[in-house]
Amino acid sequence: MGDKAHTHPGAAGRATAADHPASVRNVVLVGHSGSGKTTLVEALALTAGALNRAGRVEDGGCVSDYDELEHRQQRSVQLSLVPVEWDGIKVNLLDTPGYADFVGELRAGLRAADAALFVVSASDGVDGSTRMLWEECAAVGMPRAIVVTHLEAARADFEEMTRICAEAFGGDDPDAVLPLYLPLHGPPAPDGHAPVTGLTGLLTRKLFDYASGERVESEPGEEQLPRIDEARSMLIEGIISESEDETLMERYLGGEQVDVKTLIEDLERAVARGVFFPVLAAAPAPEGARQGLGTVELLELVTRGFPTPLERAAPRVTTPGGVPRELRTCDPEESLVAEVVKTSSDPYVGRISLVRVFSGTLRADQTVHVSGHGLADRGHEDHDVDERIGALSTPFGKQQRPVSHVIAGDMACVAKLSRAETGDTISAKDDPLLMDPWEMPDPLLPLAIQAHSKPDEDKLSQGLARLVAEDPTMRLEQNQDTRQVVLWCLGEAHADVALERLRSRYGVQVDVVPHRVSLRETFGGRAAGRGRHVKQSGGHGQYAICEIEVEPLPGGSGIEFVDKVVGGAVPRQFIPSVEKGVRAQAAKGVAAGHPLIDVRVTLLDGKAHSVDSSDAAFQTAGALALREAAAEARIHLLEPVAEVSVLVGDDYVGAVMSDLSGRRGKVLGTEQTSGGRTVIRAEVPEMEIGRYAVDLRSLSHGTARFDRRYARHEPMPQQVAERLREELRAAS
């Protein structure tokens, strides 16, 4: 690589639809927030001729982070597709947010891509979350390369950054992470820092100077060759060790000179197979210039070293009924299978679906089958509907450039699919299929909201439905116990974006209220109660008397009703009425308005009237008896307890365990896992982990994650219960 001359492609840089899967590359850019992904995407688009020299699209907008919300947040909050063209290859660049709250957008990008560029900042290094993401890509064999940015920083050191990347990403084989180019430094500035003005190609021994804003090739001087040859030897050995030609290493060590063409071909194959991970450097072009440092080299690597969609294994598909089907790899002539990678709303166009086609060809005005399954727990109902494809287009900033069709391996936007949601499968109407949904993180930060006004209340449900349709990492809960609408998010920034989208896109103003957990009540000891409902006010009277005894049961027993009436004191037909009244009152609560559980209610005696007794009268008497028994008993508040599993780096185990103990948690045990991490299992009251998603991220510097599931309700400590009662009294 680096041995070809490139000219400005001009209008050819404006990618539209591809004509064959072999001429497509789908590449996702990942890295921590602030590493320079969006800047790099724009630099590549400029070099490819898709942007003007001012770094703008024709309408004056940015090619990425063009959403008004992103301007206000001053960071990427959503997946963006930027298609460019280089040497006749369409490159779909997928720019992802780096902030942990928007990992759903990142995972969508990984799902749609066939290779990944890991963008790391020379001034910040490699953080724990980037390491974890690298391991995820390694688990599925995704080809990767590393791009070092921010080389202009005062203490930026490319060689040191390469060493850090080899240590962080190389695992057992650090020689699989090596640079293809070395920085070429210009004269030192007054502060002593020598700026990077170009690159030295190790395989070709060529210099590529970008100081003029154009890539200029030259030969190295004699004084530069020792440094080049030392790094070159390491690179050649790294490439040969991953070569499919097992004799090549032996021949090389025996003194045979391997020609550059063979090395480049082996390098490209090793990168495409995901066994060699080159390190490159890149920087945006100076104002008015056309090429940023390293952008030509990076486009060469992407187009020649990264795999085509034909090299990606076909996704697993089934019929909507679950019957497995075999799908041929990326054939435009096969049956249609595509996936909705992202859903967004446009105030003028309506719903827009970003789609990756895995098989067949998607055409404008075609009737297709839209299928979505497996996300019912997040507010997405399973659905299978036929819809007509609207206009097809390729996005570029705010622009949508019309295309007539999209072949297997390519990506495009589809307008006005009214039922399509993120993660849905689009297939042929006469051959409906369903792709396995991709893994999504569980939203663990609750956001309780209520409409700000009556007009907002009328629009709230529709706005929330659209919000969760766009983002499957959100979960909508209508909590019947607390009577709260709860939007579960991944973090505070995720919640902020949700509220802003409700307001700006859907015109819904909401207020955030304190989140309440679902408490329960139970009896602390045995108690008796008498319910007397006797009324005579003209006409038909009401007469019912019942006597009950209530005793506590073990956790998880629910409500048990026992009939011990003798001698027909309560007629048989009214005993179910007493039970119904007891259960209705238990559901309402007997002390603080929380459902009553884990008690046995025994009906002992009662009285009836031959004329005035009725079903309704005995229901009322049963409820009164339970309330009277509660007034004489000690009522315990029960709080929900969650089983929590925390995956955390060994360096933070002590801090996490101490924090869990401070939340009234009981640590059940730990388990060592790979990669220097530990799983901590604990039981923690849900009241104490409402903000744990935020607090754990801060405690572990973003390297830990956790999951939770309901375990049981158990008695709340007396002092905590009393404090809660005082808060409720103050609020009322």
Sequence and secondary structure as in RCSB ss.txt:
>XXXX:A:sequence
MGDKAHTHPGAAGRATAADHPASVRNVVLVGHSGSGKTTLVEALALTAGALNRAGRVEDGGCVSDYDELEHRQQR
SVQLSLVPVEWDGIKVNLLDTPGYADFVGELRAGLRAADAALFVVSASDGVDGSTRMLWEECAAVGMPRAIVVTH
LEAARADFEEMTRICAEAFGGDDPDAVLPLYLPLHGPPAPDGHAPVTGLTGLLTRKLFDYASGERVESEPGEEQL
PRIDEARSMLIEGIISESEDETLMERYLGGEQVDVKTLIEDLERAVARGVFFPVLAAAPAPEGARQGLGTVELLE
LVTRGFPTPLERAAPRVTTPGGVPRELRTCDPEESLVAEVVKTSSDPYVGRISLVRVFSGTLRADQTVHVSGHGL
ADRGHEDHDVDERIGALSTPFGKQQRPVSHVIAGDMACVAKLSRAETGDTISAKDDPLLMDPWEMPDPLLPLAIQ
AHSKPDEDKLSQGLARLVAEDPTMRLEQNQDTRQVVLWCLGEAHADVALERLRSRYGVQVDVVPHRVSLRETFGG
RAAGRGRHVKQSGGHGQYAICEIEVEPLPGGSGIEFVDKVVGGAVPRQFIPSVEKGVRAQAAKGVAAGHPLIDVR
VTLLDGKAHSVDSSDAAFQTAGALALREAAAEARIHLLEPVAEVSVLVGDDYVGAVMSDLSGRRGKVLGTEQTSG
GRTVIRAEVPEMEIGRYAVDLRSLSHGTARFDRRYARHEPMPQQVAERLREELRAAS
>XXXX:A:secstr
   S     GGGGS    SSGGGEEEEEEE STTSSHHHHHHHHHHHTTSS TTS  TTS  SSS SHHHHHHTS
  S EEEEEEETTEEEEEEE   SGGGHHHHHHHHHH SEEEEEEETTTB  HHHHHHHHHHHHTT  EEEEEE 
TTSTT  HHHHHHHHHHHH TT GGGEEESEEEEE S  TTS   EEEEEETTTTEEEE TTSS EEE   GGGH
HHHHHHHHHHHHHHHHT S TTHHHHHHTT    HHHHHHHHHHHHHHTS EEEEE     TT S  TTHHHHHH
HHHHHS  GGGS    EE TTS EE   TT TTS  EEEEEEEEEETTTEEEEEEEEEESEEETT EEEEEE S 
GGGT   EEEEEE   EEEEETTEEEEESEEETT EEEEE  SS  TT EEEETTB  EE         EEEEEE
ESSHHHHHHHHHHHHHHHHH TT EEEEETTTTEEEEEESSHHHHHHHHHHHHHTT   EEEE      EEEESS
 EEEEEEEEE SSSS EEEEEEEEEEE  TT  EEEEE   TTSS GGGHHHHHHHHHHHHHH SSSS  B SEE
EEEEEEEE TTT  HHHHHHHHHHHHHHHHHHS EEEEEEEEEEEEEEEGGGHHHHHHHHHHTT EEEEEEEETT
TEEEEEEEEEGGG TTHHHHHHHHTTT  EEEEEEEEEEE  HHHHHHHHHHHHHH 
